Amino acid sequence: MVDISLFDELSKVNGYMGAVLSDFTGEILVSDASKVKSLDETSMRFNEDFRSIHEITDKLGLGHTKNMQIDADNAIIVMVCSGVDARVHLHAFVIMTRDGSVALAKMALKNLVEKAAAELA
């Protein structure tokens, strides 16, 4: 089973505010909500939206969405999927400050999802 230490690398990235790892249904496997209020509830909504985007891109013949970025006024949210057809279908997202190292966060988030999928396989 995965635990909070999964976020160790990601949490060291400049601008990190919080992260969630869930299965594709939205069930939260682990979260770090120390700096973001209502993160667990918010993650459920992000997960639903990410699944909808999966369906839309697939219907367009583009395949399933693997990652998505949302730029808000005060933060950047990055979402990553382990793969719709992967043995373990996971979703993860991180919330970053606007001036944070988003590129590094994307790499760390991708590594996090791969590690979690391997642990749960």
C-alpha positions as CSV (number, residue, x, y, z in Angstrom):
1,M,0.0,0.0,0.0
2,V,1.2,3.5,-0.7
3,D,1.8,6.1,2.0
4,I,2.6,9.8,2.4
5,S,6.3,9.2,1.8
6,L,5.4,8.8,-1.8
7,F,5.2,12.7,-1.9
8,D,8.7,13.2,-0.5
9,E,10.3,14.1,-3.9
10,L,7.4,16.2,-5.1
11,S,7.0,18.1,-1.8
12,K,10.6,19.4,-2.2
13,V,9.8,21.2,-5.5
14,N,9.7,25.0,-5.1
15,G,6.0,26.1,-5.0
16,Y,4.5,22.8,-3.9
17,M,1.2,23.3,-2.0
18,G,-0.3,19.8,-1.9
19,A,-1.0,16.6,-3.9
20,V,-3.4,13.7,-4.1
21,L,-3.1,10.2,-5.5
22,S,-6.3,8.4,-6.2
23,D,-7.5,5.4,-8.2
24,F,-9.4,6.3,-11.4
25,T,-12.8,6.2,-9.6
26,G,-11.7,9.0,-7.4
27,E,-11.0,7.0,-4.2
28,I,-8.1,8.8,-2.5
29,L,-5.2,6.5,-1.8
30,V,-3.0,9.1,-0.1
31,S,-3.0,12.9,0.1
32,D,-0.9,15.8,1.4
33,A,-3.3,18.6,2.3
34,S,-1.2,20.4,4.8
35,K,-1.1,23.7,2.8
36,V,-4.4,23.5,0.9
37,K,-7.8,23.4,2.6
38,S,-10.5,21.0,1.2
39,L,-8.0,19.3,-1.0
40,D,-9.6,15.8,-0.6
41,E,-13.0,17.1,-1.6
42,T,-11.5,19.1,-4.5
43,S,-9.6,16.1,-5.7
44,M,-12.9,14.2,-6.3
45,R,-14.0,17.0,-8.6
46,F,-10.7,17.1,-10.5
47,N,-10.9,13.3,-10.9
48,E,-14.4,13.4,-12.4
49,D,-13.3,16.2,-14.8
50,F,-10.2,14.2,-15.8
51,R,-12.3,11.1,-16.5
52,S,-14.6,13.2,-18.7
53,I,-11.6,14.6,-20.6
54,H,-10.4,10.9,-21.1
55,E,-13.7,10.1,-22.7
56,I,-13.8,13.3,-24.9
57,T,-10.3,12.8,-26.3
58,D,-11.0,9.2,-26.9
59,K,-14.3,9.9,-28.8
60,L,-12.4,12.4,-30.9
61,G,-10.0,9.6,-31.9
62,L,-7.1,11.2,-30.1
63,G,-6.7,8.6,-27.4
64,H,-6.9,9.0,-23.7
65,T,-5.6,12.1,-21.9
66,K,-2.4,11.4,-20.0
67,N,-1.9,14.8,-18.4
68,M,-3.6,18.1,-18.0
69,Q,-2.6,21.5,-16.6
70,I,-4.9,24.2,-15.3
71,D,-3.6,27.7,-14.8
72,A,-5.6,29.6,-12.3
73,D,-5.1,33.2,-11.0
74,N,-3.2,32.0,-7.9
75,A,-2.0,28.5,-8.6
76,I,-1.2,25.9,-11.3
77,I,-2.8,22.4,-11.1
78,V,-1.1,19.5,-12.9
79,M,-2.9,16.2,-13.3
80,V,-1.3,12.9,-14.5
81,C,-2.8,9.5,-15.4
82,S,-1.0,6.2,-15.2
83,G,-2.9,5.1,-18.3
84,V,-6.5,4.1,-18.9
85,D,-5.4,0.7,-20.1
86,A,-2.6,0.3,-17.5
87,R,-2.8,-2.6,-15.1
88,V,-3.4,-0.1,-12.3
89,H,-5.2,3.0,-13.5
90,L,-4.3,5.9,-11.2
91,H,-4.7,9.7,-11.2
92,A,-2.6,12.1,-9.3
93,F,-2.5,15.9,-9.1
94,V,-0.4,18.6,-7.6
95,I,-1.2,22.2,-6.8
96,M,1.7,24.6,-7.3
97,T,2.1,28.3,-6.7
98,R,2.2,30.4,-9.9
99,D,5.9,31.0,-9.4
100,G,6.8,27.4,-8.5
101,S,8.9,25.0,-10.6
102,V,6.0,23.5,-12.5
103,A,8.3,21.6,-15.0
104,L,10.0,19.8,-12.1
105,A,6.7,19.1,-10.4
106,K,5.4,17.5,-13.7
107,M,8.5,15.2,-13.7
108,A,8.1,14.3,-10.0
109,L,4.4,13.7,-10.4
110,K,5.0,11.3,-13.3
111,N,7.6,9.4,-11.3
112,L,5.2,9.3,-8.4
113,V,2.4,7.7,-10.4
114,E,4.8,5.2,-12.0
115,K,6.1,4.2,-8.6
116,A,2.7,3.9,-7.1
117,A,1.4,1.9,-10.0
118,A,4.3,-0.5,-9.7
119,E,3.7,-0.9,-5.9
120,L,0.0,-1.6,-6.4
121,A,0.4,-3.9,-9.4
